[in-house]
Amino acid sequence: ALEPPRASSVAVITPRPHRHFILKGRQTWTSTTSSNNANSTLASLFLHPNLPRYSTTSCMLATSPSIATTTASSRLRRLSISGTMASAFSAYHGPAATASQHTITALGRWSVLNNSLPAVDKIKSLHVYDFDNTLFKTPLPNPQLWNGPTIGTLSNQETFVNGGWWHDSRILAATGEGIDIEEKRAWDGWWNDKIVDLVKLSMKQKDALCVLLTGRSERGFADLIKKMVTAKGLEFDMIGLKPAVSPSNQKFQSTMHFKQLFLGALMETYKQAEEIRVYEDRPKHTKGFRDFFAEFNRQQNITPTRGPLTAEVIQVADCATTLDPVIEVAEIQHMINIHNEMVSKLSPRGRQNRLRIKKTVYFTGYMIGPEDTKKLIKLAHIPPNMPQHELKYHGNNILICPRPCPASILEKVGGMGSKMKWEVVGTACFENNIWAAQLRPTPQHAKFHTDNPSPLVVLALRKGIKPMDAGKIQNWQPLPPERSFVFETVVGEKVILRIEPEDPREDEYESLFANKTSKRKHNGDEGWNQRNPHGHYSGRNESRGYHSGGRAGRGRGNRGGRGNARGGRGGRGRGGGYNYRSLDDVEPKNQQGGYGPQMDYDDAYPPLNKSNNPPASAPSGPSQGRQPPRGPAPSQGRPMGAQAATNNSDLQHYY
């Protein structure tokens, strides 16, 4: 409140824009270092019902006891309220207010750590590190497990009542062999070692402030991330996670908005810092930070609050990983169970859909192990001048039938997990587009089923060519006895999983189809033998004379052990990054030498790596280990579910 001047004094009003309120003679307004107090003072001034809105021009008031004019007194009365409001606005938003807001105490509210921050005059450099796929090799939804739309569903916080992939701490805690084991060994093999080394250098640099900044929620991940960096021996001055609102009660429009507010407070607090470095893996965020710093420095040249500084944003190569597929599906099923339980408690009006994991079966076949796949591919006579990027290598299955296998055919082949041996007897090339190997069962009288004219395995094909074209091959070149060999297969399915709303009208068979309009129901095997892969009802299958004699070893006793769900440990990938490779690059056999229920995820989507060389380890079944497969880390964006063929979208809007 502004008191009227004494009767013997006169007020001389000198408008001075962009200056805070100063009253010589008697102080009538005092700013506070508390942003909340300043905010409430400002709000009370602007929201008072009897006060009109005035311009925000600030002014300087000085009292002079030697001058007395009625005009000046009248002017003072008219402008006293306006001057007070203008001064309050400037005091809150001007340079002096900026200094009062941006203190070490205020900045500390952004951090989940309780340690004291260094003095402002001690810091000359600001080092800011992103967490996910910059410092830590964060598991992403596996595009070989889930179809494209499902990856988007998992990444969307609005789909799940309890959040999604990036909002459920159990997913991050499931990394490796789980938090109980990984914490003891500091998540060895799951860190980006180069960035870890940089963090340690920042820790040693006395005039550098070391900051970890992530868009993960403060409520859900603060304790877990503190445990992870502590186990690794990393000491940060600040760890910033996204709170529900900012310390000044401001809501965030996005993760980028949160990080920009954080960085703005950081730079305004440490005014003597001459440089800032930000390490980020996402190209969109890298560009966003660079634009932000450019605009910040431009504003500092116009209306300086701390002066410009050197800003550098370092693009870090993406080092994403995946969880063990069994663990991933189990964690997501658990997340769905919690979602469904919470949905059932909501009122029907605001209730979300109950969800369910469903599978899409592309075909049923005799699945071939990775070592045998490599041997088979060597039989393909591919011209040496053939561009590798035009080729796609297979050699991982012998087709039984497309789509789910009817019960009668499944019984003929011995059921899922049943083993069978085959001998390679010939090879062929069709129109220089597709290479295949001809097979026969061992023993020759063993019962089998295939929708191809004869048992064969596609070894390689040019892009754009369909594997079913191998059925057109008629001229096979016999394989010399010294090159022939016998290998073992196991009956399984090539599937990909999807998450969809529960449909009580949908039976088990209907649930196998993502596109309901393409379903074709059948009762048992009715009409099945009249169908071929091209959709014709030609009776071709009956004329092929399938071997229906007693298959040696048929029956439950010789199907091979199913093994446990997890099998042996997979490679942990220490020292190397990970690629979104086929899960079939991992040996599928369990410790007992048998196979679990086979699901082949190979080639569900085009691999994100650019190499099309013959696979070092050929596709087979899903990883049975607890760790993701080894592989080089590509510089790829994070996948989001848009289209199945392009799982390289950015997930920046989801965490």
PAVEX-797984 format. One record per residue (C-alpha): x, y, z; chain. Coordinates in steps of 0.05 Angstrom, whole numbers. Layout:
<pts>
X; Y; Z; vexnu
X; Y; Z; A .
...
</pts>
This chain:
<pts>
X; Y; Z; vexnu
0; 0; 0; A .
24; 69; -17; A .
14; 123; 36; A .
-2; 195; 14; A .
57; 242; 20; A .
60; 293; 75; A .
24; 359; 65; A .
87; 398; 60; A .
118; 354; 8; A .
106; 348; -66; A .
115; 286; -108; A .
154; 291; -173; A .
138; 232; -218; A .
189; 211; -269; A .
168; 152; -313; A .
226; 104; -323; A .
209; 41; -361; A .
239; -26; -341; A .
261; -1; -272; A .
237; -28; -206; A .
201; 15; -155; A .
244; 61; -112; A .
216; 111; -63; A .
264; 162; -33; A .
247; 187; 35; A .
200; 131; 55; A .
199; 59; 31; A .
129; 36; 18; A .
138; -30; -20; A .
187; -85; -4; A .
201; -144; -49; A .
210; -213; -20; A .
256; -269; -40; A .
197; -317; -37; A .
167; -327; -106; A .
102; -350; -74; A .
96; -287; -32; A .
111; -243; -92; A .
61; -281; -133; A .
6; -274; -81; A .
21; -199; -74; A .
17; -190; -148; A .
-47; -230; -153; A .
-80; -189; -97; A .
-64; -125; -134; A .
-89; -148; -202; A .
-151; -184; -176; A .
-177; -132; -127; A .
-250; -118; -146; A .
-244; -43; -138; A .
-180; -33; -177; A .
-180; -22; -252; A .
-125; -50; -296; A .
-69; -1; -312; A .
-8; -3; -355; A .
53; -37; -327; A .
100; 22; -337; A .
144; 27; -275; A .
165; 93; -244; A .
211; 125; -195; A .
181; 167; -139; A .
220; 221; -102; A .
194; 269; -49; A .
214; 341; -45; A .
193; 383; 16; A .
205; 450; -19; A .
152; 446; -74; A .
77; 445; -62; A .
27; 446; -119; A .
-44; 420; -121; A .
-35; 393; -192; A .
22; 348; -171; A .
-17; 323; -111; A .
-77; 307; -154; A .
-32; 271; -205; A .
-2; 231; -149; A .
-70; 209; -124; A .
-90; 187; -194; A .
-27; 149; -207; A .
-12; 121; -138; A .
-50; 57; -151; A .
-23; 50; -221; A .
48; 63; -198; A .
42; 12; -143; A .
16; -41; -191; A .
68; -25; -244; A .
123; -28; -192; A .
97; -95; -166; A .
96; -124; -237; A .
167; -100; -251; A .
192; -123; -184; A .
166; -193; -200; A .
187; -196; -273; A .
245; -148; -278; A .
320; -161; -267; A .
316; -150; -192; A .
258; -199; -186; A .
294; -249; -229; A .
352; -247; -180; A .
304; -258; -122; A .
269; -317; -156; A .
331; -353; -180; A .
368; -371; -117; A .
404; -434; -98; A .
347; -451; -51; A .
295; -442; -105; A .
335; -483; -155; A .
343; -539; -104; A .
268; -550; -106; A .
277; -579; -177; A .
322; -634; -151; A .
303; -700; -117; A .
369; -698; -79; A .
375; -667; -10; A .
447; -644; -17; A .
467; -570; -17; A .
484; -538; -83; A .
551; -504; -96; A .
556; -429; -88; A .
540; -388; -150; A .
609; -358; -156; A .
641; -428; -155; A .
608; -453; -219; A .
634; -435; -288; A .
606; -494; -329; A .
539; -531; -329; A .
538; -604; -352; A .
469; -635; -362; A .
459; -709; -379; A .
396; -743; -404; A .
382; -811; -373; A .
344; -857; -421; A .
388; -883; -477; A .
439; -830; -464; A .
469; -850; -397; A .
430; -915; -389; A .
412; -967; -441; A .
338; -965; -428; A .
295; -1023; -452; A .
243; -1005; -504; A .
182; -1043; -527; A .
207; -1099; -571; A .
183; -1089; -643; A .
195; -1163; -655; A .
145; -1180; -601; A .
90; -1128; -612; A .
57; -1101; -674; A .
64; -1027; -691; A .
-1; -1002; -662; A .
12; -1039; -597; A .
79; -1005; -588; A .
41; -940; -593; A .
-10; -966; -543; A .
45; -985; -494; A .
77; -917; -501; A .
12; -878; -491; A .
0; -858; -419; A .
-74; -847; -433; A .
-87; -920; -452; A .
-71; -949; -384; A .
-102; -925; -319; A .
-36; -939; -285; A .
6; -907; -339; A .
43; -942; -395; A .
113; -967; -411; A .
147; -902; -392; A .
104; -890; -330; A .
107; -957; -296; A .
171; -965; -256; A .
166; -1041; -258; A .
187; -1040; -331; A .
252; -1004; -315; A .
262; -1045; -252; A .
257; -1109; -294; A .
319; -1090; -334; A .
369; -1147; -336; A .
353; -1198; -282; A .
313; -1150; -240; A .
330; -1097; -189; A .
347; -1146; -132; A .
403; -1176; -173; A .
423; -1117; -216; A .
431; -1068; -159; A .
485; -1113; -128; A .
525; -1111; -193; A .
507; -1039; -210; A .
469; -1058; -273; A .
535; -1078; -304; A .
530; -1078; -380; A .
469; -1033; -382; A .
505; -965; -381; A .
533; -924; -438; A .
605; -928; -416; A .
627; -867; -455; A .
575; -823; -422; A .
592; -853; -354; A .
664; -832; -364; A .
641; -762; -381; A .
599; -758; -319; A .
659; -779; -277; A .
700; -724; -309; A .
645; -674; -292; A .
646; -699; -221; A .
721; -684; -216; A .
715; -615; -247; A .
709; -568; -188; A .
677; -510; -226; A .
626; -554; -262; A .
555; -568; -239; A .
537; -641; -256; A .
462; -651; -270; A .
420; -712; -289; A .
356; -690; -324; A .
301; -737; -346; A .
228; -731; -365; A .
208; -791; -323; A .
160; -774; -268; A .
188; -754; -201; A .
134; -792; -164; A .
145; -858; -199; A .
219; -861; -212; A .
257; -817; -162; A .
276; -873; -115; A .
293; -923; -170; A .
338; -876; -210; A .
374; -853; -147; A .
388; -926; -131; A .
414; -939; -200; A .
463; -881; -203; A .
485; -893; -132; A .
500; -966; -147; A .
542; -943; -207; A .
580; -894; -163; A .
556; -832; -200; A .
548; -769; -159; A .
506; -713; -187; A .
496; -644; -158; A .
424; -647; -182; A .
377; -701; -207; A .
317; -670; -240; A .
255; -712; -254; A .
189; -684; -280; A .
144; -665; -222; A .
69; -656; -228; A .
79; -581; -229; A .
140; -536; -225; A .
163; -505; -159; A .
122; -444; -178; A .
60; -487; -190; A .
66; -484; -266; A .
40; -542; -307; A .
82; -572; -363; A .
58; -576; -434; A .
108; -630; -452; A .
174; -662; -431; A .
211; -610; -472; A .
173; -554; -437; A .
193; -583; -369; A .
266; -588; -389; A .
268; -518; -417; A .
240; -489; -353; A .
291; -529; -314; A .
349; -505; -357; A .
324; -434; -354; A .
324; -435; -278; A .
393; -468; -279; A .
424; -414; -323; A .
391; -357; -287; A .
414; -382; -219; A .
486; -396; -238; A .
496; -329; -272; A .
571; -334; -273; A .
571; -399; -312; A .
603; -386; -380; A .
581; -450; -415; A .
528; -504; -414; A .
532; -573; -445; A .
472; -618; -455; A .
479; -692; -474; A .
416; -719; -509; A .
401; -779; -553; A .
336; -757; -587; A .
346; -715; -650; A .
281; -676; -637; A .
302; -658; -567; A .
372; -640; -592; A .
342; -591; -641; A .
294; -565; -588; A .
350; -550; -540; A .
393; -516; -593; A .
334; -471; -613; A .
321; -456; -539; A .
392; -435; -524; A .
395; -393; -587; A .
332; -356; -566; A .
358; -349; -495; A .
422; -316; -517; A .
385; -271; -565; A .
341; -246; -508; A .
403; -236; -465; A .
432; -190; -517; A .
367; -148; -516; A .
347; -148; -443; A .
403; -182; -404; A .
388; -217; -339; A .
453; -256; -335; A .
486; -247; -403; A .
494; -298; -459; A .
534; -362; -450; A .
565; -414; -495; A .
515; -471; -505; A .
531; -538; -536; A .
482; -596; -546; A .
516; -662; -559; A .
478; -714; -599; A .
489; -782; -567; A .
482; -846; -608; A .
420; -883; -587; A .
437; -945; -546; A .
368; -975; -535; A .
359; -1047; -511; A .
301; -1095; -500; A .
280; -1137; -442; A .
282; -1212; -443; A .
219; -1228; -484; A .
189; -1273; -430; A .
200; -1220; -377; A .
173; -1166; -422; A .
108; -1203; -436; A .
100; -1221; -363; A .
110; -1149; -340; A .
61; -1122; -391; A .
10; -1175; -373; A .
18; -1154; -300; A .
8; -1081; -321; A .
-55; -1101; -359; A .
-81; -1140; -299; A .
-73; -1079; -254; A .
-106; -1036; -308; A .
-166; -1083; -314; A .
-174; -1087; -239; A .
-174; -1011; -233; A .
-222; -1004; -292; A .
-272; -1050; -259; A .
-275; -1003; -199; A .
-290; -941; -241; A .
-360; -917; -257; A .
-387; -941; -324; A .
-390; -871; -351; A .
-316; -856; -343; A .
-292; -927; -351; A .
-237; -944; -399; A .
-234; -1009; -439; A .
-209; -1073; -408; A .
-148; -1096; -446; A .
-121; -1164; -467; A .
-59; -1191; -500; A .
-75; -1227; -565; A .
-31; -1260; -616; A .
-30; -1258; -692; A .
-6; -1322; -723; A .
27; -1313; -791; A .
42; -1386; -803; A .
56; -1453; -770; A .
119; -1488; -790; A .
178; -1533; -773; A .
226; -1483; -741; A .
300; -1490; -756; A .
355; -1474; -706; A .
406; -1418; -718; A .
466; -1463; -730; A .
429; -1504; -782; A .
404; -1440; -814; A .
475; -1416; -826; A .
493; -1483; -858; A .
431; -1481; -903; A .
444; -1410; -927; A .
514; -1431; -950; A .
480; -1477; -1000; A .
448; -1419; -1037; A .
486; -1403; -1102; A .
477; -1328; -1100; A .
515; -1289; -1154; A .
574; -1252; -1124; A .
553; -1187; -1158; A .
484; -1189; -1126; A .
475; -1126; -1083; A .
467; -1148; -1011; A .
416; -1094; -996; A .
369; -1127; -1046; A .
371; -1194; -1011; A .
333; -1221; -952; A .
358; -1284; -918; A .
311; -1336; -889; A .
328; -1410; -879; A .
291; -1411; -813; A .
229; -1453; -825; A .
193; -1505; -867; A .
121; -1483; -878; A .
66; -1527; -851; A .
8; -1479; -866; A .
-7; -1405; -865; A .
-45; -1376; -806; A .
-62; -1418; -745; A .
-58; -1493; -756; A .
-123; -1532; -752; A .
-126; -1584; -697; A .
-126; -1644; -744; A .
-63; -1620; -781; A .
-30; -1602; -716; A .
-44; -1672; -692; A .
-13; -1702; -755; A .
52; -1664; -744; A .
55; -1684; -670; A .
32; -1619; -638; A .
69; -1556; -618; A .
140; -1570; -596; A .
144; -1636; -633; A .
212; -1651; -665; A .
228; -1679; -733; A .
291; -1691; -774; A .
302; -1672; -847; A .
355; -1686; -899; A .
376; -1635; -952; A .
372; -1668; -1021; A .
374; -1611; -1071; A .
377; -1536; -1085; A .
346; -1490; -1137; A .
340; -1418; -1159; A .
276; -1390; -1189; A .
284; -1333; -1239; A .
345; -1308; -1201; A .
297; -1282; -1148; A .
289; -1337; -1098; A .
336; -1391; -1073; A .
312; -1454; -1037; A .
333; -1523; -1013; A .
293; -1587; -1024; A .
284; -1633; -964; A .
258; -1701; -946; A .
238; -1728; -878; A .
283; -1774; -839; A .
262; -1830; -837; A .
230; -1824; -905; A .
164; -1856; -883; A .
153; -1805; -828; A .
87; -1767; -830; A .
91; -1693; -844; A .
49; -1637; -873; A .
67; -1577; -917; A .
26; -1530; -960; A .
83; -1528; -1010; A .
85; -1579; -1068; A .
144; -1613; -1032; A .
182; -1600; -968; A .
228; -1541; -979; A .
261; -1484; -942; A .
269; -1415; -972; A .
342; -1394; -964; A .
341; -1324; -992; A .
300; -1279; -1037; A .
304; -1212; -1069; A .
264; -1156; -1038; A .
193; -1153; -1064; A .
190; -1228; -1077; A .
142; -1271; -1037; A .
166; -1335; -1004; A .
106; -1373; -1032; A .
137; -1366; -1101; A .
185; -1421; -1081; A .
126; -1468; -1094; A .
135; -1455; -1168; A .
204; -1487; -1170; A .
203; -1551; -1211; A .
276; -1562; -1229; A .
317; -1582; -1169; A .
391; -1594; -1173; A .
411; -1657; -1132; A .
459; -1642; -1077; A .
524; -1683; -1076; A .
525; -1733; -1018; A .
584; -1699; -986; A .
545; -1634; -981; A .
481; -1665; -957; A .
466; -1663; -882; A .
410; -1678; -833; A .
381; -1626; -785; A .
326; -1624; -733; A .
265; -1579; -730; A .
211; -1565; -679; A .
139; -1548; -694; A .
121; -1476; -677; A .
86; -1413; -699; A .
109; -1347; -726; A .
69; -1298; -684; A .
68; -1226; -663; A .
30; -1200; -602; A .
-18; -1143; -597; A .
-58; -1108; -543; A .
-131; -1095; -557; A .
-195; -1083; -517; A .
-230; -1144; -491; A .
-288; -1166; -535; A .
-336; -1215; -500; A .
-366; -1233; -569; A .
-299; -1256; -594; A .
-279; -1330; -590; A .
-208; -1357; -587; A .
-202; -1366; -662; A .
-228; -1296; -678; A .
-177; -1266; -629; A .
-121; -1291; -674; A .
-137; -1238; -726; A .
-121; -1164; -718; A .
-163; -1145; -778; A .
-231; -1174; -764; A .
-255; -1164; -836; A .
-203; -1213; -861; A .
-224; -1270; -815; A .
-251; -1334; -845; A .
-280; -1380; -793; A .
-282; -1454; -801; A .
-306; -1511; -759; A .
-248; -1557; -745; A .
-218; -1576; -812; A .
-280; -1566; -854; A .
-257; -1547; -923; A .
-185; -1538; -901; A .
-155; -1589; -948; A .
-187; -1553; -1007; A .
-151; -1489; -992; A .
-82; -1471; -1016; A .
-39; -1410; -998; A .
-68; -1372; -1058; A .
-139; -1378; -1032; A .
-162; -1426; -1087; A .
-204; -1488; -1073; A .
-170; -1534; -1122; A .
-161; -1597; -1082; A .
-87; -1591; -1095; A .
-69; -1614; -1025; A .
-102; -1681; -1034; A .
-66; -1695; -1099; A .
2; -1683; -1068; A .
0; -1749; -1031; A .
21; -1726; -962; A .
60; -1778; -924; A .
8; -1804; -876; A .
44; -1867; -854; A .
62; -1874; -782; A .
114; -1822; -765; A .
172; -1850; -727; A .
173; -1826; -656; A .
105; -1795; -661; A .
69; -1785; -596; A .
78; -1749; -531; A .
138; -1790; -511; A .
181; -1765; -567; A .
159; -1693; -574; A .
218; -1664; -538; A .
219; -1632; -470; A .
183; -1566; -467; A .
230; -1538; -415; A .
216; -1481; -368; A .
191; -1414; -391; A .
256; -1377; -384; A .
307; -1429; -405; A .
380; -1411; -402; A .
410; -1343; -394; A .
418; -1303; -456; A .
477; -1259; -473; A .
477; -1196; -432; A .
511; -1155; -484; A .
565; -1125; -441; A .
607; -1074; -475; A .
563; -1069; -535; A .
499; -1035; -554; A .
436; -1068; -577; A .
399; -1070; -641; A .
325; -1082; -653; A .
344; -1150; -680; A .
302; -1211; -689; A .
293; -1250; -625; A .
312; -1310; -666; A .
385; -1290; -662; A .
387; -1322; -594; A .
393; -1397; -585; A .
322; -1422; -569; A .
339; -1488; -536; A .
330; -1494; -462; A .
377; -1526; -413; A .
346; -1594; -422; A .
358; -1592; -497; A .
284; -1586; -513; A .
242; -1528; -536; A .
187; -1490; -503; A .
123; -1476; -541; A .
153; -1446; -603; A .
136; -1377; -628; A .
179; -1348; -683; A .
184; -1272; -682; A .
234; -1269; -739; A .
219; -1217; -790; A .
155; -1191; -760; A .
180; -1123; -782; A .
239; -1101; -824; A .
301; -1096; -781; A .
322; -1026; -762; A .
395; -1040; -776; A .
418; -1023; -845; A .
460; -1085; -856; A .
432; -1139; -901; A .
490; -1187; -897; A .
478; -1260; -885; A .
461; -1267; -811; A .
517; -1284; -765; A .
467; -1326; -727; A .
406; -1344; -765; A .
335; -1334; -743; A .
301; -1387; -702; A .
256; -1379; -642; A .
249; -1328; -587; A .
303; -1316; -536; A .
297; -1362; -477; A .
350; -1324; -437; A .
338; -1269; -389; A .
380; -1219; -427; A .
370; -1184; -493; A .
412; -1205; -552; A .
479; -1175; -567; A .
487; -1128; -625; A .
513; -1061; -647; A .
476; -1000; -626; A .
447; -963; -686; A .
433; -889; -685; A .
359; -898; -689; A .
300; -860; -662; A .
256; -893; -611; A .
201; -936; -638; A .
129; -916; -630; A .
70; -954; -657; A .
50; -920; -722; A .
58; -969; -780; A .
87; -1037; -774; A .
140; -1024; -826; A .
168; -962; -793; A .
182; -973; -720; A .
230; -915; -716; A .
186; -859; -691; A .
201; -816; -631; A .
173; -831; -563; A .
189; -762; -536; A .
116; -745; -523; A .
106; -804; -477; A .
159; -795; -423; A .
</pts>
